[in-house]
Amino acid sequence: MKMKSVLHLNLHREFFARIAAGTKRSEYRSRTPYWRRRLEVLPYALIQFRNG
């Protein structure tokens, strides 16, 4: 069985709670080389938000 690639994003409690409640529908990251590599180059099948 082939594993799906998962992007793990850690969020502050306030933002995680708003996403879980459905009042926040988008999450942004700075346009740094680090995030460009993670978000634009690598394909992901799933995104997992973590409260932390």
mmCIF entry with sequence, helices, sheets and N, C-alpha, C, O atoms, coordinates in Angstrom:
data_MODEL
# 
_entry.id   MODEL 
# 
_entity.id                         1 
_entity.type                       polymer 
_entity.pdbx_number_of_molecules   1 
# 
_entity_poly.entity_id                      1 
_entity_poly.type                           'polypeptide(L)' 
_entity_poly.nstd_linkage                   no 
_entity_poly.nstd_monomer                   no 
_entity_poly.pdbx_seq_one_letter_code       MKMKSVLHLNLHREFFARIAAGTKRSEYRSRTPYWRRRLEVLPYALIQFRNG 
_entity_poly.pdbx_seq_one_letter_code_can   MKMKSVLHLNLHREFFARIAAGTKRSEYRSRTPYWRRRLEVLPYALIQFRNG 
_entity_poly.pdbx_strand_id                 A 
# 
loop_
_entity_poly_seq.entity_id 
_entity_poly_seq.num 
_entity_poly_seq.mon_id 
_entity_poly_seq.hetero 
1 1  MET n 
1 2  LYS n 
1 3  MET n 
1 4  LYS n 
1 5  SER n 
1 6  VAL n 
1 7  LEU n 
1 8  HIS n 
1 9  LEU n 
1 10 ASN n 
1 11 LEU n 
1 12 HIS n 
1 13 ARG n 
1 14 GLU n 
1 15 PHE n 
1 16 PHE n 
1 17 ALA n 
1 18 ARG n 
1 19 ILE n 
1 20 ALA n 
1 21 ALA n 
1 22 GLY n 
1 23 THR n 
1 24 LYS n 
1 25 ARG n 
1 26 SER n 
1 27 GLU n 
1 28 TYR n 
1 29 ARG n 
1 30 SER n 
1 31 ARG n 
1 32 THR n 
1 33 PRO n 
1 34 TYR n 
1 35 TRP n 
1 36 ARG n 
1 37 ARG n 
1 38 ARG n 
1 39 LEU n 
1 40 GLU n 
1 41 VAL n 
1 42 LEU n 
1 43 PRO n 
1 44 TYR n 
1 45 ALA n 
1 46 LEU n 
1 47 ILE n 
1 48 GLN n 
1 49 PHE n 
1 50 ARG n 
1 51 ASN n 
1 52 GLY n 
# 
_struct_asym.id          A 
_struct_asym.entity_id   1 
# 
loop_
_struct_conf.conf_type_id 
_struct_conf.id 
_struct_conf.pdbx_PDB_helix_id 
_struct_conf.beg_label_comp_id 
_struct_conf.beg_label_asym_id 
_struct_conf.beg_label_seq_id 
_struct_conf.pdbx_beg_PDB_ins_code 
_struct_conf.end_label_comp_id 
_struct_conf.end_label_asym_id 
_struct_conf.end_label_seq_id 
_struct_conf.pdbx_end_PDB_ins_code 
_struct_conf.beg_auth_comp_id 
_struct_conf.beg_auth_asym_id 
_struct_conf.beg_auth_seq_id 
_struct_conf.end_auth_comp_id 
_struct_conf.end_auth_asym_id 
_struct_conf.end_auth_seq_id 
_struct_conf.pdbx_PDB_helix_class 
_struct_conf.details 
_struct_conf.pdbx_PDB_helix_length 
HELX_P HELX_P1 AA1 ARG A 13 ? ALA A 21 ? ARG A 13 ALA A 21 1 ? 9 
HELX_P HELX_P2 AA2 PRO A 33 ? ARG A 36 ? PRO A 33 ARG A 36 1 ? 4 
HELX_P HELX_P3 AA3 ARG A 37 ? VAL A 41 ? ARG A 37 VAL A 41 3 ? 5 
# 
_struct_conf_type.id          HELX_P 
_struct_conf_type.criteria    ? 
_struct_conf_type.reference   ? 
# 
_struct_sheet.id               AA1 
_struct_sheet.type             ? 
_struct_sheet.number_strands   2 
_struct_sheet.details          ? 
# 
_struct_sheet_order.sheet_id     AA1 
_struct_sheet_order.range_id_1   1 
_struct_sheet_order.range_id_2   2 
_struct_sheet_order.offset       ? 
_struct_sheet_order.sense        parallel 
# 
loop_
_struct_sheet_range.sheet_id 
_struct_sheet_range.id 
_struct_sheet_range.beg_label_comp_id 
_struct_sheet_range.beg_label_asym_id 
_struct_sheet_range.beg_label_seq_id 
_struct_sheet_range.pdbx_beg_PDB_ins_code 
_struct_sheet_range.end_label_comp_id 
_struct_sheet_range.end_label_asym_id 
_struct_sheet_range.end_label_seq_id 
_struct_sheet_range.pdbx_end_PDB_ins_code 
_struct_sheet_range.beg_auth_comp_id 
_struct_sheet_range.beg_auth_asym_id 
_struct_sheet_range.beg_auth_seq_id 
_struct_sheet_range.end_auth_comp_id 
_struct_sheet_range.end_auth_asym_id 
_struct_sheet_range.end_auth_seq_id 
AA1 1 VAL A 6  ? LEU A 11 ? VAL A 6  LEU A 11 
AA1 2 LEU A 46 ? ASN A 51 ? LEU A 46 ASN A 51 
# 
loop_
_atom_site.group_PDB 
_atom_site.id 
_atom_site.type_symbol 
_atom_site.label_atom_id 
_atom_site.label_alt_id 
_atom_site.label_comp_id 
_atom_site.label_asym_id 
_atom_site.label_entity_id 
_atom_site.label_seq_id 
_atom_site.pdbx_PDB_ins_code 
_atom_site.Cartn_x 
_atom_site.Cartn_y 
_atom_site.Cartn_z 
_atom_site.occupancy 
_atom_site.B_iso_or_equiv 
_atom_site.pdbx_formal_charge 
_atom_site.auth_seq_id 
_atom_site.auth_comp_id 
_atom_site.auth_asym_id 
_atom_site.auth_atom_id 
_atom_site.pdbx_PDB_model_num 
ATOM 1   N N  . MET A 1 1  ? 0.837   -1.180 0.000  1.00 0.00 ? 1  MET A N  1 
ATOM 2   C CA . MET A 1 1  ? 0.000   0.000  0.000  1.00 0.00 ? 1  MET A CA 1 
ATOM 3   C C  . MET A 1 1  ? 0.884   1.246  0.000  1.00 0.00 ? 1  MET A C  1 
ATOM 4   O O  . MET A 1 1  ? 1.807   1.350  0.808  1.00 0.00 ? 1  MET A O  1 
ATOM 5   N N  . LYS A 1 2  ? 0.611   2.177  -0.889 1.00 0.00 ? 2  LYS A N  1 
ATOM 6   C CA . LYS A 1 2  ? 1.399   3.392  -1.007 1.00 0.00 ? 2  LYS A CA 1 
ATOM 7   C C  . LYS A 1 2  ? 0.900   4.432  -0.002 1.00 0.00 ? 2  LYS A C  1 
ATOM 8   O O  . LYS A 1 2  ? -0.303  4.672  0.108  1.00 0.00 ? 2  LYS A O  1 
ATOM 9   N N  . MET A 1 3  ? 1.836   5.050  0.733  1.00 0.00 ? 3  MET A N  1 
ATOM 10  C CA . MET A 1 3  ? 1.453   6.055  1.720  1.00 0.00 ? 3  MET A CA 1 
ATOM 11  C C  . MET A 1 3  ? 1.174   7.383  1.032  1.00 0.00 ? 3  MET A C  1 
ATOM 12  O O  . MET A 1 3  ? 1.856   7.752  0.076  1.00 0.00 ? 3  MET A O  1 
ATOM 13  N N  . LYS A 1 4  ? 0.177   8.089  1.521  1.00 0.00 ? 4  LYS A N  1 
ATOM 14  C CA . LYS A 1 4  ? -0.133  9.412  1.000  1.00 0.00 ? 4  LYS A CA 1 
ATOM 15  C C  . LYS A 1 4  ? 0.763   10.432 1.687  1.00 0.00 ? 4  LYS A C  1 
ATOM 16  O O  . LYS A 1 4  ? 1.090   10.296 2.866  1.00 0.00 ? 4  LYS A O  1 
ATOM 17  N N  . SER A 1 5  ? 1.155   11.456 0.934  1.00 0.00 ? 5  SER A N  1 
ATOM 18  C CA . SER A 1 5  ? 1.974   12.504 1.535  1.00 0.00 ? 5  SER A CA 1 
ATOM 19  C C  . SER A 1 5  ? 1.062   13.474 2.281  1.00 0.00 ? 5  SER A C  1 
ATOM 20  O O  . SER A 1 5  ? 0.019   13.886 1.775  1.00 0.00 ? 5  SER A O  1 
ATOM 21  N N  . VAL A 1 6  ? 1.482   13.828 3.497  1.00 0.00 ? 6  VAL A N  1 
ATOM 22  C CA . VAL A 1 6  ? 0.683   14.686 4.362  1.00 0.00 ? 6  VAL A CA 1 
ATOM 23  C C  . VAL A 1 6  ? 1.500   15.920 4.743  1.00 0.00 ? 6  VAL A C  1 
ATOM 24  O O  . VAL A 1 6  ? 2.645   15.802 5.178  1.00 0.00 ? 6  VAL A O  1 
ATOM 25  N N  . LEU A 1 7  ? 0.911   17.093 4.578  1.00 0.00 ? 7  LEU A N  1 
ATOM 26  C CA . LEU A 1 7  ? 1.519   18.338 5.031  1.00 0.00 ? 7  LEU A CA 1 
ATOM 27  C C  . LEU A 1 7  ? 0.992   18.615 6.434  1.00 0.00 ? 7  LEU A C  1 
ATOM 28  O O  . LEU A 1 7  ? -0.216  18.752 6.625  1.00 0.00 ? 7  LEU A O  1 
ATOM 29  N N  . HIS A 1 8  ? 1.886   18.699 7.416  1.00 0.00 ? 8  HIS A N  1 
ATOM 30  C CA . HIS A 1 8  ? 1.511   18.966 8.800  1.00 0.00 ? 8  HIS A CA 1 
ATOM 31  C C  . HIS A 1 8  ? 1.726   20.449 9.082  1.00 0.00 ? 8  HIS A C  1 
ATOM 32  O O  . HIS A 1 8  ? 2.837   20.958 8.936  1.00 0.00 ? 8  HIS A O  1 
ATOM 33  N N  . LEU A 1 9  ? 0.655   21.146 9.488  1.00 0.00 ? 9  LEU A N  1 
ATOM 34  C CA . LEU A 1 9  ? 0.754   22.559 9.835  1.00 0.00 ? 9  LEU A CA 1 
ATOM 35  C C  . LEU A 1 9  ? 0.366   22.753 11.293 1.00 0.00 ? 9  LEU A C  1 
ATOM 36  O O  . LEU A 1 9  ? -0.746  22.408 11.693 1.00 0.00 ? 9  LEU A O  1 
ATOM 37  N N  . ASN A 1 10 ? 1.277   23.302 12.088 1.00 0.00 ? 10 ASN A N  1 
ATOM 38  C CA . ASN A 1 10 ? 0.997   23.617 13.487 1.00 0.00 ? 10 ASN A CA 1 
ATOM 39  C C  . ASN A 1 10 ? 0.379   25.003 13.558 1.00 0.00 ? 10 ASN A C  1 
ATOM 40  O O  . ASN A 1 10 ? 0.876   25.949 12.946 1.00 0.00 ? 10 ASN A O  1 
ATOM 41  N N  . LEU A 1 11 ? -0.706  25.115 14.309 1.00 0.00 ? 11 LEU A N  1 
ATOM 42  C CA . LEU A 1 11 ? -1.411  26.385 14.441 1.00 0.00 ? 11 LEU A CA 1 
ATOM 43  C C  . LEU A 1 11 ? -1.553  26.752 15.917 1.00 0.00 ? 11 LEU A C  1 
ATOM 44  O O  . LEU A 1 11 ? -1.623  25.880 16.783 1.00 0.00 ? 11 LEU A O  1 
ATOM 45  N N  . HIS A 1 12 ? -1.593  28.057 16.189 1.00 0.00 ? 12 HIS A N  1 
ATOM 46  C CA . HIS A 1 12 ? -1.890  28.506 17.543 1.00 0.00 ? 12 HIS A CA 1 
ATOM 47  C C  . HIS A 1 12 ? -3.323  28.105 17.877 1.00 0.00 ? 12 HIS A C  1 
ATOM 48  O O  . HIS A 1 12 ? -4.164  27.974 16.987 1.00 0.00 ? 12 HIS A O  1 
ATOM 49  N N  . ARG A 1 13 ? -3.590  27.916 19.146 1.00 0.00 ? 13 ARG A N  1 
ATOM 50  C CA . ARG A 1 13 ? -4.895  27.431 19.611 1.00 0.00 ? 13 ARG A CA 1 
ATOM 51  C C  . ARG A 1 13 ? -6.052  28.272 19.066 1.00 0.00 ? 13 ARG A C  1 
ATOM 52  O O  . ARG A 1 13 ? -7.069  27.724 18.641 1.00 0.00 ? 13 ARG A O  1 
ATOM 53  N N  . GLU A 1 14 ? -5.902  29.591 19.077 1.00 0.00 ? 14 GLU A N  1 
ATOM 54  C CA . GLU A 1 14 ? -6.966  30.482 18.608 1.00 0.00 ? 14 GLU A CA 1 
ATOM 55  C C  . GLU A 1 14 ? -7.335  30.187 17.149 1.00 0.00 ? 14 GLU A C  1 
ATOM 56  O O  . GLU A 1 14 ? -8.515  30.081 16.815 1.00 0.00 ? 14 GLU A O  1 
ATOM 57  N N  . PHE A 1 15 ? -6.333  30.056 16.291 1.00 0.00 ? 15 PHE A N  1 
ATOM 58  C CA . PHE A 1 15 ? -6.588  29.839 14.871 1.00 0.00 ? 15 PHE A CA 1 
ATOM 59  C C  . PHE A 1 15 ? -7.082  28.419 14.611 1.00 0.00 ? 15 PHE A C  1 
ATOM 60  O O  . PHE A 1 15 ? -7.940  28.204 13.755 1.00 0.00 ? 15 PHE A O  1 
ATOM 61  N N  . PHE A 1 16 ? -6.546  27.459 15.343 1.00 0.00 ? 16 PHE A N  1 
ATOM 62  C CA . PHE A 1 16 ? -7.019  26.078 15.202 1.00 0.00 ? 16 PHE A CA 1 
ATOM 63  C C  . PHE A 1 16 ? -8.495  25.976 15.570 1.00 0.00 ? 16 PHE A C  1 
ATOM 64  O O  . PHE A 1 16 ? -9.263  25.315 14.872 1.00 0.00 ? 16 PHE A O  1 
ATOM 65  N N  . ALA A 1 17 ? -8.895  26.625 16.661 1.00 0.00 ? 17 ALA A N  1 
ATOM 66  C CA . ALA A 1 17 ? -10.292 26.583 17.107 1.00 0.00 ? 17 ALA A CA 1 
ATOM 67  C C  . ALA A 1 17 ? -11.209 27.226 16.078 1.00 0.00 ? 17 ALA A C  1 
ATOM 68  O O  . ALA A 1 17 ? -12.314 26.737 15.845 1.00 0.00 ? 17 ALA A O  1 
ATOM 69  N N  . ARG A 1 18 ? -10.768 28.315 15.460 1.00 0.00 ? 18 ARG A N  1 
ATOM 70  C CA . ARG A 1 18 ? -11.596 28.980 14.446 1.00 0.00 ? 18 ARG A CA 1 
ATOM 71  C C  . ARG A 1 18 ? -11.749 28.114 13.195 1.00 0.00 ? 18 ARG A C  1 
ATOM 72  O O  . ARG A 1 18 ? -12.822 28.085 12.593 1.00 0.00 ? 18 ARG A O  1 
ATOM 73  N N  . ILE A 1 19 ? -10.693 27.413 12.801 1.00 0.00 ? 19 ILE A N  1 
ATOM 74  C CA . ILE A 1 19 ? -10.790 26.508 11.644 1.00 0.00 ? 19 ILE A CA 1 
ATOM 75  C C  . ILE A 1 19 ? -11.709 25.347 11.982 1.00 0.00 ? 19 ILE A C  1 
ATOM 76  O O  . ILE A 1 19 ? -12.553 24.967 11.171 1.00 0.00 ? 19 ILE A O  1 
ATOM 77  N N  . ALA A 1 20 ? -11.553 24.778 13.180 1.00 0.00 ? 20 ALA A N  1 
ATOM 78  C CA . ALA A 1 20 ? -12.394 23.650 13.591 1.00 0.00 ? 20 ALA A CA 1 
ATOM 79  C C  . ALA A 1 20 ? -13.863 24.046 13.671 1.00 0.00 ? 20 ALA A C  1 
ATOM 80  O O  . ALA A 1 20 ? -14.739 23.236 13.368 1.00 0.00 ? 20 ALA A O  1 
ATOM 81  N N  . ALA A 1 21 ? -14.144 25.297 14.081 1.00 0.00 ? 21 ALA A N  1 
ATOM 82  C CA . ALA A 1 21 ? -15.524 25.774 14.188 1.00 0.00 ? 21 ALA A CA 1 
ATOM 83  C C  . ALA A 1 21 ? -16.095 26.173 12.828 1.00 0.00 ? 21 ALA A C  1 
ATOM 84  O O  . ALA A 1 21 ? -17.306 26.352 12.694 1.00 0.00 ? 21 ALA A O  1 
ATOM 85  N N  . GLY A 1 22 ? -15.230 26.314 11.815 1.00 0.00 ? 22 GLY A N  1 
ATOM 86  C CA . GLY A 1 22 ? -15.690 26.667 10.478 1.00 0.00 ? 22 GLY A CA 1 
ATOM 87  C C  . GLY A 1 22 ? -15.777 28.160 10.229 1.00 0.00 ? 22 GLY A C  1 
ATOM 88  O O  . GLY A 1 22 ? -16.290 28.572 9.188  1.00 0.00 ? 22 GLY A O  1 
ATOM 89  N N  . THR A 1 23 ? -15.290 28.992 11.158 1.00 0.00 ? 23 THR A N  1 
ATOM 90  C CA . THR A 1 23 ? -15.342 30.444 10.957 1.00 0.00 ? 23 THR A CA 1 
ATOM 91  C C  . THR A 1 23 ? -14.106 30.974 10.237 1.00 0.00 ? 23 THR A C  1 
ATOM 92  O O  . THR A 1 23 ? -14.131 32.087 9.712  1.00 0.00 ? 23 THR A O  1 
ATOM 93  N N  . LYS A 1 24 ? -13.041 30.206 10.206 1.00 0.00 ? 24 LYS A N  1 
ATOM 94  C CA . LYS A 1 24 ? -11.821 30.580 9.466  1.00 0.00 ? 24 LYS A CA 1 
ATOM 95  C C  . LYS A 1 24 ? -11.654 29.563 8.345  1.00 0.00 ? 24 LYS A C  1 
ATOM 96  O O  . LYS A 1 24 ? -11.521 28.366 8.596  1.00 0.00 ? 24 LYS A O  1 
ATOM 97  N N  . ARG A 1 25 ? -11.662 30.049 7.109  1.00 0.00 ? 25 ARG A N  1 
ATOM 98  C CA . ARG A 1 25 ? -11.658 29.139 5.970  1.00 0.00 ? 25 ARG A CA 1 
ATOM 99  C C  . ARG A 1 25 ? -10.333 29.119 5.210  1.00 0.00 ? 25 ARG A C  1 
ATOM 100 O O  . ARG A 1 25 ? -10.198 28.369 4.244  1.00 0.00 ? 25 ARG A O  1 
ATOM 101 N N  . SER A 1 26 ? -9.354  29.924 5.622  1.00 0.00 ? 26 SER A N  1 
ATOM 102 C CA . SER A 1 26 ? -8.064  29.910 4.936  1.00 0.00 ? 26 SER A CA 1 
ATOM 103 C C  . SER A 1 26 ? -6.945  30.153 5.947  1.00 0.00 ? 26 SER A C  1 
ATOM 104 O O  . SER A 1 26 ? -7.158  30.744 7.006  1.00 0.00 ? 26 SER A O  1 
ATOM 105 N N  . GLU A 1 27 ? -5.753  29.684 5.595  1.00 0.00 ? 27 GLU A N  1 
ATOM 106 C CA . GLU A 1 27 ? -4.565  29.855 6.435  1.00 0.00 ? 27 GLU A CA 1 
ATOM 107 C C  . GLU A 1 27 ? -3.430  30.289 5.529  1.00 0.00 ? 27 GLU A C  1 
ATOM 108 O O  . GLU A 1 27 ? -3.230  29.706 4.464  1.00 0.00 ? 27 GLU A O  1 
ATOM 109 N N  . TYR A 1 28 ? -2.686  31.301 5.935  1.00 0.00 ? 28 TYR A N  1 
ATOM 110 C CA . TYR A 1 28 ? -1.617  31.849 5.124  1.00 0.00 ? 28 TYR A CA 1 
ATOM 111 C C  . TYR A 1 28 ? -0.271  31.608 5.772  1.00 0.00 ? 28 TYR A C  1 
ATOM 112 O O  . TYR A 1 28 ? -0.166  31.523 6.995  1.00 0.00 ? 28 TYR A O  1 
ATOM 113 N N  . ARG A 1 29 ? 0.764   31.497 4.946  1.00 0.00 ? 29 ARG A N  1 
ATOM 114 C CA . ARG A 1 29 ? 2.146   31.401 5.395  1.00 0.00 ? 29 ARG A CA 1 
ATOM 115 C C  . ARG A 1 29 ? 2.956   32.456 4.648  1.00 0.00 ? 29 ARG A C  1 
ATOM 116 O O  . ARG A 1 29 ? 2.604   32.845 3.535  1.00 0.00 ? 29 ARG A O  1 
ATOM 117 N N  . SER A 1 30 ? 4.038   32.914 5.263  1.00 0.00 ? 30 SER A N  1 
ATOM 118 C CA . SER A 1 30 ? 4.920   33.902 4.625  1.00 0.00 ? 30 SER A CA 1 
ATOM 119 C C  . SER A 1 30 ? 5.551   33.305 3.373  1.00 0.00 ? 30 SER A C  1 
ATOM 120 O O  . SER A 1 30 ? 5.776   32.098 3.292  1.00 0.00 ? 30 SER A O  1 
ATOM 121 N N  . ARG A 1 31 ? 5.831   34.159 2.408  1.00 0.00 ? 31 ARG A N  1 
ATOM 122 C CA . ARG A 1 31 ? 6.458   33.696 1.169  1.00 0.00 ? 31 ARG A CA 1 
ATOM 123 C C  . ARG A 1 31 ? 7.978   33.664 1.344  1.00 0.00 ? 31 ARG A C  1 
ATOM 124 O O  . ARG A 1 31 ? 8.700   34.484 0.777  1.00 0.00 ? 31 ARG A O  1 
ATOM 125 N N  . THR A 1 32 ? 8.434   32.723 2.119  1.00 0.00 ? 32 THR A N  1 
ATOM 126 C CA . THR A 1 32 ? 9.865   32.534 2.339  1.00 0.00 ? 32 THR A CA 1 
ATOM 127 C C  . THR A 1 32 ? 10.317  31.323 1.522  1.00 0.00 ? 32 THR A C  1 
ATOM 128 O O  . THR A 1 32 ? 9.485   30.513 1.111  1.00 0.00 ? 32 THR A O  1 
ATOM 129 N N  . PRO A 1 33 ? 11.616  31.190 1.283  1.00 0.00 ? 33 PRO A N  1 
ATOM 130 C CA . PRO A 1 33 ? 12.097  30.012 0.555  1.00 0.00 ? 33 PRO A CA 1 
ATOM 131 C C  . PRO A 1 33 ? 11.679  28.698 1.228  1.00 0.00 ? 33 PRO A C  1 
ATOM 132 O O  . PRO A 1 33 ? 11.396  27.714 0.544  1.00 0.00 ? 33 PRO A O  1 
ATOM 133 N N  . TYR A 1 34 ? 11.640  28.681 2.560  1.00 0.00 ? 34 TYR A N  1 
ATOM 134 C CA . TYR A 1 34 ? 11.233  27.474 3.284  1.00 0.00 ? 34 TYR A CA 1 
ATOM 135 C C  . TYR A 1 34 ? 9.818   27.062 2.901  1.00 0.00 ? 34 TYR A C  1 
ATOM 136 O O  . TYR A 1 34 ? 9.583   25.911 2.532  1.00 0.00 ? 34 TYR A O  1 
ATOM 137 N N  . TRP A 1 35 ? 8.874   27.996 2.987  1.00 0.00 ? 35 TRP A N  1 
ATOM 138 C CA . TRP A 1 35 ? 7.472   27.655 2.672  1.00 0.00 ? 35 TRP A CA 1 
ATOM 139 C C  . TRP A 1 35 ? 7.259   27.453 1.181  1.00 0.00 ? 35 TRP A C  1 
ATOM 140 O O  . TRP A 1 35 ? 6.414   26.651 0.783  1.00 0.00 ? 35 TRP A O  1 
ATOM 141 N N  . ARG A 1 36 ? 7.997   28.154 0.363  1.00 0.00 ? 36 ARG A N  1 
ATOM 142 C CA . ARG A 1 36 ? 7.882   27.960 -1.092 1.00 0.00 ? 36 ARG A CA 1 
ATOM 143 C C  . ARG A 1 36 ? 8.259   26.519 -1.440 1.00 0.00 ? 36 ARG A C  1 
ATOM 144 O O  . ARG A 1 36 ? 7.585   25.880 -2.247 1.00 0.00 ? 36 ARG A O  1 
ATOM 145 N N  . ARG A 1 37 ? 9.333   26.006 -0.835 1.00 0.00 ? 37 ARG A N  1 
ATOM 146 C CA . ARG A 1 37 ? 9.746   24.623 -1.069 1.00 0.00 ? 37 ARG A CA 1 
ATOM 147 C C  . ARG A 1 37 ? 8.669   23.650 -0.610 1.00 0.00 ? 37 ARG A C  1 
ATOM 148 O O  . ARG A 1 37 ? 8.355   22.694 -1.320 1.00 0.00 ? 37 ARG A O  1 
ATOM 149 N N  . ARG A 1 38 ? 8.107   23.880 0.560  1.00 0.00 ? 38 ARG A N  1 
ATOM 150 C CA . ARG A 1 38 ? 7.123   22.948 1.127  1.00 0.00 ? 38 ARG A CA 1 
ATOM 151 C C  . ARG A 1 38 ? 5.776   23.015 0.420  1.00 0.00 ? 38 ARG A C  1 
ATOM 152 O O  . ARG A 1 38 ? 5.115   21.989 0.263  1.00 0.00 ? 38 ARG A O  1 
ATOM 153 N N  . LEU A 1 39 ? 5.358   24.203 -0.010 1.00 0.00 ? 39 LEU A N  1 
ATOM 154 C CA . LEU A 1 39 ? 4.004   24.352 -0.544 1.00 0.00 ? 39 LEU A CA 1 
ATOM 155 C C  . LEU A 1 39 ? 3.921   24.316 -2.064 1.00 0.00 ? 39 LEU A C  1 
ATOM 156 O O  . LEU A 1 39 ? 2.917   23.861 -2.613 1.00 0.00 ? 39 LEU A O  1 
ATOM 157 N N  . GLU A 1 40 ? 4.941   24.781 -2.745 1.00 0.00 ? 40 GLU A N  1 
ATOM 158 C CA . GLU A 1 40 ? 4.861   24.870 -4.204 1.00 0.00 ? 40 GLU A CA 1 
ATOM 159 C C  . GLU A 1 40 ? 5.543   23.719 -4.922 1.00 0.00 ? 40 GLU A C  1 
ATOM 160 O O  . GLU A 1 40 ? 5.143   23.366 -6.031 1.00 0.00 ? 40 GLU A O  1 
ATOM 161 N N  . VAL A 1 41 ? 6.551   23.134 -4.324 1.00 0.00 ? 41 VAL A N  1 
ATOM 162 C CA . VAL A 1 41 ? 7.342   22.110 -5.011 1.00 0.00 ? 41 VAL A CA 1 
ATOM 163 C C  . VAL A 1 41 ? 6.829   20.705 -4.736 1.00 0.00 ? 41 VAL A C  1 
ATOM 164 O O  . VAL A 1 41 ? 6.712   19.895 -5.655 1.00 0.00 ? 41 VAL A O  1 
ATOM 165 N N  . LEU A 1 42 ? 6.523   20.412 -3.475 1.00 0.00 ? 42 LEU A N  1 
ATOM 166 C CA . LEU A 1 42 ? 6.117   19.070 -3.101 1.00 0.00 ? 42 LEU A CA 1 
ATOM 167 C C  . LEU A 1 42 ? 4.606   18.874 -3.212 1.00 0.00 ? 42 LEU A C  1 
ATOM 168 O O  . LEU A 1 42 ? 3.845   19.725 -2.752 1.00 0.00 ? 42 LEU A O  1 
ATOM 169 N N  . PRO A 1 43 ? 4.162   17.783 -3.807 1.00 0.00 ? 43 PRO A N  1 
ATOM 170 C CA . PRO A 1 43 ? 2.718   17.517 -3.873 1.00 0.00 ? 43 PRO A CA 1 
ATOM 171 C C  . PRO A 1 43 ? 2.234   16.842 -2.590 1.00 0.00 ? 43 PRO A C  1 
ATOM 172 O O  . PRO A 1 43 ? 2.912   15.968 -2.049 1.00 0.00 ? 43 PRO A O  1 
ATOM 173 N N  . TYR A 1 44 ? 1.082   17.245 -2.114 1.00 0.00 ? 44 TYR A N  1 
ATOM 174 C CA . TYR A 1 44 ? 0.497   16.663 -0.908 1.00 0.00 ? 44 TYR A CA 1 
ATOM 175 C C  . TYR A 1 44 ? -0.900  16.136 -1.210 1.00 0.00 ? 44 TYR A C  1 
ATOM 176 O O  . TYR A 1 44 ? -1.662  16.747 -1.960 1.00 0.00 ? 44 TYR A O  1 
ATOM 177 N N  . ALA A 1 45 ? -1.219  15.001 -0.618 1.00 0.00 ? 45 ALA A N  1 
ATOM 178 C CA . ALA A 1 45 ? -2.549  14.425 -0.765 1.00 0.00 ? 45 ALA A CA 1 
ATOM 179 C C  . ALA A 1 45 ? -3.475  14.931 0.331  1.00 0.00 ? 45 ALA A C  1 
ATOM 180 O O  . ALA A 1 45 ? -4.684  15.041 0.126  1.00 0.00 ? 45 ALA A O  1 
ATOM 181 N N  . LEU A 1 46 ? -2.905  15.240 1.506  1.00 0.00 ? 46 LEU A N  1 
ATOM 182 C CA . LEU A 1 46 ? -3.696  15.667 2.662  1.00 0.00 ? 46 LEU A CA 1 
ATOM 183 C C  . LEU A 1 46 ? -2.974  16.784 3.397  1.00 0.00 ? 46 LEU A C  1 
ATOM 184 O O  . LEU A 1 46 ? -1.750  16.896 3.335  1.00 0.00 ? 46 LEU A O  1 
ATOM 185 N N  . ILE A 1 47 ? -3.761  17.622 4.104  1.00 0.00 ? 47 ILE A N  1 
ATOM 186 C CA . ILE A 1 47 ? -3.197  18.631 4.991  1.00 0.00 ? 47 ILE A CA 1 
ATOM 187 C C  . ILE A 1 47 ? -3.756  18.335 6.378  1.00 0.00 ? 47 ILE A C  1 
ATOM 188 O O  . ILE A 1 47 ? -4.967  18.196 6.551  1.00 0.00 ? 47 ILE A O  1 
ATOM 189 N N  . GLN A 1 48 ? -2.867  18.240 7.365  1.00 0.00 ? 48 GLN A N  1 
ATOM 190 C CA . GLN A 1 48 ? -3.293  17.974 8.737  1.00 0.00 ? 48 GLN A CA 1 
ATOM 191 C C  . GLN A 1 48 ? -2.939  19.203 9.585  1.00 0.00 ? 48 GLN A C  1 
ATOM 192 O O  . GLN A 1 48 ? -1.771  19.573 9.707  1.00 0.00 ? 48 GLN A O  1 
ATOM 193 N N  . PHE A 1 49 ? -3.972  19.827 10.167 1.00 0.00 ? 49 PHE A N  1 
ATOM 194 C CA . PHE A 1 49 ? -3.775  20.939 11.072 1.00 0.00 ? 49 PHE A CA 1 
ATOM 195 C C  . PHE A 1 49 ? -3.614  20.407 12.475 1.00 0.00 ? 49 PHE A C  1 
ATOM 196 O O  . PHE A 1 49 ? -4.373  19.541 12.910 1.00 0.00 ? 49 PHE A O  1 
ATOM 197 N N  . ARG A 1 50 ? -2.620  20.925 13.189 1.00 0.00 ? 50 ARG A N  1 
ATOM 198 C CA . ARG A 1 50 ? -2.355  20.492 14.559 1.00 0.00 ? 50 ARG A CA 1 
ATOM 199 C C  . ARG A 1 50 ? -2.499  21.680 15.498 1.00 0.00 ? 50 ARG A C  1 
ATOM 200 O O  . ARG A 1 50 ? -2.080  22.795 15.185 1.00 0.00 ? 50 ARG A O  1 
ATOM 201 N N  . ASN A 1 51 ? -3.095  21.423 16.648 1.00 0.00 ? 51 ASN A N  1 
ATOM 202 C CA . ASN A 1 51 ? -3.210  22.449 17.669 1.00 0.00 ? 51 ASN A CA 1 
ATOM 203 C C  . ASN A 1 51 ? -1.929  22.452 18.471 1.00 0.00 ? 51 ASN A C  1 
ATOM 204 O O  . ASN A 1 51 ? -1.657  21.506 19.209 1.00 0.00 ? 51 ASN A O  1 
ATOM 205 N N  . GLY A 1 52 ? -1.147  23.489 18.340 1.00 0.00 ? 52 GLY A N  1 
ATOM 206 C CA . GLY A 1 52 ? 0.110   23.500 19.077 1.00 0.00 ? 52 GLY A CA 1 
ATOM 207 C C  . GLY A 1 52 ? 0.841   24.716 18.822 1.00 0.00 ? 52 GLY A C  1 
ATOM 208 O O  . GLY A 1 52 ? 1.932   24.904 19.361 1.00 0.00 ? 52 GLY A O  1 
# 
